Amino acid sequence: MLLLMFAMLAGGASAAFAVTPVDVVVEDRAGVLDRNTLVPSISAIEFYSPTKVAVYTYNGSAADNLNEEVLRFARAEHPEWISADGQKWADGLYIFALDPVGRHVGTYMGEDRKVSLGQRDDIQNATKDLLRDAQWTDGTIAGVRRGAELINQPWYRSAAFTITAWVTGAAAALGAGAWLIVRAVTRAGTRKEIQRGDRSYASVSMDLDVTELNASTIPDDSRYGSSVLEKHRTFLNRYNAATELSNRVHALTPRTMSRRSSLKTAREYADAAAELDALDDVIADSNALLNRGSTWPMAWDRQLAPFRSDLSGLEQLLSKRNGQGDSATAAALRSFRDQSVRDTEHLTAQLADGTITPETALDRLRDARTHLSTLLKNHAETVIEGFAKTEREAKLMRRDMESAQEGLDHGRRRNYEPSILGTVYPSYYFFSVPVFNSGFNTGVGSVNTARGGGGTTGYGSSGGSFSGSGSSSSF
């Protein structure tokens, strides 16, 4: 009798869990999602009831209220997402929202699709390991999948009923299911890392002879040239190590690809090949620039690129919420930016007419980036003082800002900068705008957590009387 009941329940659950989304709308304003993977994956997810799925991403900040931003966007761009009376989300709708910069995730439902606050937390928590690893597409799919499992869930699929009715076999079944899912995700991740490594490794292998020729003509009496040559002396050893890793990952079987150790090896291979690919470009640029070869203008532009990127990103940094854009340190940054735009043009002209040597040009670029680093550190103190309410909060923010500069935020490696200065100096030597943003956003998140901030259900001052079912949280 018990077995018959289990069979009936299993059959009923299968029948109920069989409605794919009636529509999938993707508004990827942050530009972080792979639509070719996302849309087919979401379209295949089965809900208990016909449901329209909307995905919205945008680049905000850690201090933003994602609920308020989603409501603002819906009112401006998708009024059909809101009920006729303007007070709730539309029936039949499930919205998954993501802010990869501010590190917020949110879930919102029509009244006929709403779940409890605890279940909304469950949905968001199902995404956070992936989102912390910057797997934006996979994290979004996980959020929609978990939402489908909980929205309008039949009573016999509830947690309470599962505990009661399936106590004997649930642990084994769920364990097996989770094990299969983990293996499938790991296998896919391993393949992705191998493909990433193969692209860089193929490029390095194809240019190996050219790289050796470029290195042989870099002037070793140049301070910059000698430093790049020091890196080159280990190039072949590192290439051989990458070759060994390549052989190991390509010998993996589909079964062994599912192991975490294989994913780790594949990432080592991809990272090693990517760094070699960047280094052979630096070797080529060093040869062209220091010897004033025919391609030196392009090589010089690549040296200026990180600095120009920082200068162009300053206004967004200063205009963001809590960016203290009207402060004295902000004014100093804007003044430096305007002057630096003129200075880099003049520097390039001097390099072109031979008034200065390539080495002097690199020295001046280094000095300019060092000055910018100092100004950014000064401004960091301004934003910390503006946001932190206590010395303890200020210490938390300083810690996160320093960790970001040292490349220790969230345990992630800093990207290798493919430039001569990025090769000669350690990664923490220059304080860049992206690092500033990363450290500040993390610091704000740490302070909000310390203040007791977690999941947020309100829609902010602009929400008015809107009371749709939804919440957001940090990751």
BELTAKA-V316822 format. One record per residue. RES is the residue in three letters. OMEGA is omega in degrees with one decimal (* if undefined). Layout:
BEGIN
RES | OMEGA
RES | OMEGA
END
This chain:
BEGIN
MET | 180.0
LEU | 179.0
LEU | 178.8
LEU | 178.5
MET | 178.9
PHE | -178.3
ALA | 179.0
MET | 179.6
LEU | 179.4
ALA | 179.0
GLY | 179.3
GLY | 179.2
ALA | -179.1
SER | -178.8
ALA | -177.5
ALA | -173.1
PHE | -171.1
ALA | -177.8
VAL | 177.9
THR | -175.9
PRO | 177.4
VAL | 178.1
ASP | 176.0
VAL | -180.0
VAL | -178.9
VAL | 176.0
GLU | -175.0
ASP | -177.7
ARG | 176.8
ALA | 179.3
GLY | -175.5
VAL | -173.9
LEU | 174.1
ASP | -175.3
ARG | -178.4
ASN | 175.9
THR | -171.6
LEU | -171.7
VAL | 177.8
PRO | -178.8
SER | 179.2
ILE | -178.9
SER | -178.6
ALA | -178.9
ILE | -177.0
GLU | 176.5
PHE | 175.1
TYR | -178.5
SER | 178.4
PRO | -172.4
THR | 172.1
LYS | -179.4
VAL | 175.3
ALA | 177.6
VAL | -179.4
TYR | 174.4
THR | 173.9
TYR | 179.2
ASN | 179.3
GLY | 178.0
SER | -177.9
ALA | -178.1
ALA | -177.1
ASP | 169.2
ASN | -176.3
LEU | 178.7
ASN | -179.4
GLU | -179.4
GLU | 179.4
VAL | 178.2
LEU | 178.2
ARG | -179.0
PHE | -179.4
ALA | 179.7
ARG | -175.8
ALA | -170.6
GLU | -176.2
HIS | 179.5
PRO | 177.6
GLU | 175.4
TRP | -174.6
ILE | -179.1
SER | -176.1
ALA | 179.9
ASP | 176.3
GLY | -173.3
GLN | -175.6
LYS | 169.5
TRP | -176.3
ALA | 176.5
ASP | 176.6
GLY | -173.9
LEU | 171.5
TYR | -179.9
ILE | 171.8
PHE | -175.9
ALA | -176.2
LEU | 171.7
ASP | -175.5
PRO | 179.9
VAL | 177.7
GLY | 176.7
ARG | 175.7
HIS | 174.1
VAL | -177.0
GLY | 178.7
THR | -173.7
TYR | -174.7
MET | 168.8
GLY | -176.4
GLU | 179.7
ASP | 178.7
ARG | -172.1
LYS | 176.8
VAL | 180.0
SER | 177.5
LEU | 178.1
GLY | 178.7
GLN | 175.1
ARG | 175.1
ASP | 179.0
ASP | 179.7
ILE | -177.7
GLN | 179.7
ASN | 179.3
ALA | -177.0
THR | -160.9
LYS | 177.2
ASP | 178.3
LEU | -178.5
LEU | 177.0
ARG | 178.9
ASP | 178.4
ALA | 174.9
GLN | -170.3
TRP | -178.0
THR | -179.7
ASP | 178.4
GLY | 178.3
THR | 178.0
ILE | 179.3
ALA | 179.4
GLY | 177.9
VAL | 179.9
ARG | -179.8
ARG | 175.3
GLY | 178.8
ALA | -179.5
GLU | -174.0
LEU | -178.0
ILE | -178.9
ASN | 179.7
GLN | 177.6
PRO | -176.2
TRP | -177.2
TYR | 174.6
ARG | -178.6
SER | -178.7
ALA | -177.8
ALA | -179.2
PHE | 179.9
THR | 179.8
ILE | -177.0
THR | -169.8
ALA | -173.1
TRP | -172.7
VAL | -175.7
THR | -172.9
GLY | -173.1
ALA | -175.7
ALA | -178.7
ALA | -177.8
ALA | 179.5
LEU | 178.2
GLY | 179.3
ALA | 179.8
GLY | 179.3
ALA | 179.8
TRP | 179.6
LEU | 179.7
ILE | 179.6
VAL | 179.6
ARG | -179.8
ALA | 179.1
VAL | 179.3
THR | 179.5
ARG | 178.6
ALA | 178.0
GLY | 178.6
THR | 179.0
ARG | -179.6
LYS | 179.3
GLU | 177.8
ILE | 178.4
GLN | 177.8
ARG | 178.5
GLY | -178.2
ASP | 179.7
ARG | -179.9
SER | -177.7
TYR | 179.2
ALA | 179.3
SER | 179.6
VAL | -177.9
SER | -178.3
MET | -175.7
ASP | -172.8
LEU | -179.5
ASP | 179.8
VAL | 178.6
THR | 178.9
GLU | 178.7
LEU | 178.4
ASN | -178.8
ALA | -176.1
SER | -177.8
THR | 173.8
ILE | -179.0
PRO | -177.2
ASP | 175.5
ASP | 174.8
SER | 178.4
ARG | 179.4
TYR | 179.6
GLY | -178.7
SER | 179.1
SER | 177.5
VAL | 178.5
LEU | 175.9
GLU | 177.0
LYS | -178.1
HIS | -177.3
ARG | 177.3
THR | -173.6
PHE | -177.2
LEU | 177.2
ASN | 179.3
ARG | 176.4
TYR | 177.7
ASN | 177.3
ALA | 177.3
ALA | 177.6
THR | 178.0
GLU | 177.3
LEU | 178.3
SER | 179.2
ASN | -178.2
ARG | -176.8
VAL | 179.0
HIS | 174.8
ALA | -179.6
LEU | 174.3
THR | 176.0
PRO | -179.7
ARG | -178.0
THR | 175.5
MET | -177.7
SER | -178.2
ARG | 178.3
ARG | 179.2
SER | 178.4
SER | 177.3
LEU | 178.3
LYS | 179.1
THR | -180.0
ALA | 177.4
ARG | 176.7
GLU | 178.8
TYR | -178.4
ALA | 179.6
ASP | -179.3
ALA | -179.2
ALA | -179.9
ALA | -179.6
GLU | 176.1
LEU | 179.7
ASP | 177.3
ALA | -176.9
LEU | -179.7
ASP | 173.5
ASP | 178.8
VAL | 177.5
ILE | 178.7
ALA | 179.8
ASP | 178.5
SER | 178.9
ASN | -177.3
ALA | -174.9
LEU | -175.4
LEU | 177.0
ASN | -178.0
ARG | 176.1
GLY | -174.3
SER | -177.5
THR | -176.3
TRP | 180.0
PRO | 178.7
MET | 178.3
ALA | 179.0
TRP | 177.5
ASP | 179.6
ARG | 176.7
GLN | 179.3
LEU | -170.6
ALA | -179.7
PRO | -179.6
PHE | 178.3
ARG | 178.6
SER | 177.2
ASP | -178.5
LEU | -178.2
SER | -179.4
GLY | -176.1
LEU | -174.8
GLU | 177.8
GLN | 178.1
LEU | -174.9
LEU | -175.8
SER | -179.5
LYS | 177.7
ARG | -177.1
ASN | 179.5
GLY | 178.9
GLN | -175.8
GLY | 179.8
ASP | -177.4
SER | 178.3
ALA | 180.0
THR | 175.4
ALA | 177.7
ALA | 178.2
ALA | 178.3
LEU | 179.6
ARG | 178.8
SER | 178.7
PHE | 179.0
ARG | -177.7
ASP | 179.0
GLN | -176.5
SER | 177.2
VAL | 177.7
ARG | -177.5
ASP | -178.9
THR | 175.9
GLU | 179.1
HIS | 179.7
LEU | 178.8
THR | 178.6
ALA | 177.7
GLN | 178.5
LEU | -178.6
ALA | -177.4
ASP | 174.9
GLY | 178.5
THR | 176.8
ILE | 178.9
THR | 175.3
PRO | -178.9
GLU | 177.2
THR | 178.5
ALA | 178.2
LEU | 176.8
ASP | -177.8
ARG | 176.7
LEU | 176.6
ARG | -179.1
ASP | 180.0
ALA | 179.9
ARG | 176.1
THR | 177.8
HIS | 177.7
LEU | 178.3
SER | 179.3
THR | 179.6
LEU | 178.6
LEU | 177.5
LYS | 176.7
ASN | -179.3
HIS | 176.1
ALA | 177.9
GLU | 178.9
THR | -178.0
VAL | 176.8
ILE | 179.4
GLU | -179.4
GLY | -175.8
PHE | -175.8
ALA | 178.9
LYS | -179.4
THR | 177.6
GLU | 177.9
ARG | 177.9
GLU | 178.1
ALA | 178.2
LYS | 177.2
LEU | -178.1
MET | 177.6
ARG | 178.8
ARG | -178.0
ASP | 176.8
MET | 179.3
GLU | 179.0
SER | 178.3
ALA | -179.2
GLN | -179.4
GLU | 178.7
GLY | -176.0
LEU | -177.1
ASP | 178.6
HIS | 176.0
GLY | -176.9
ARG | 176.6
ARG | 172.9
ARG | 177.5
ASN | 176.2
TYR | 179.9
GLU | -176.6
PRO | 178.3
SER | 179.1
ILE | 178.9
LEU | 178.8
GLY | 178.2
THR | -176.0
VAL | -176.6
TYR | 179.9
PRO | -173.5
SER | -177.8
TYR | -174.5
TYR | -179.3
PHE | 177.1
PHE | -173.6
SER | 178.5
VAL | 176.9
PRO | 179.0
VAL | 175.9
PHE | -179.3
ASN | -179.3
SER | -179.1
GLY | -179.8
PHE | 179.8
ASN | 178.2
THR | 179.6
GLY | 177.9
VAL | 177.7
GLY | 178.8
SER | -179.9
VAL | 179.4
ASN | 177.5
THR | 179.2
ALA | 178.5
ARG | -179.3
GLY | 179.6
GLY | 177.3
GLY | 176.0
GLY | -178.6
THR | -179.6
THR | -177.1
GLY | -178.3
TYR | 173.6
GLY | -174.9
SER | -178.2
SER | -177.0
GLY | -178.4
GLY | -178.3
SER | -178.5
PHE | -175.9
SER | -179.8
GLY | -179.5
SER | 179.5
GLY | 178.3
SER | 176.6
SER | 178.5
SER | -179.3
SER | 174.9
PHE | *
END
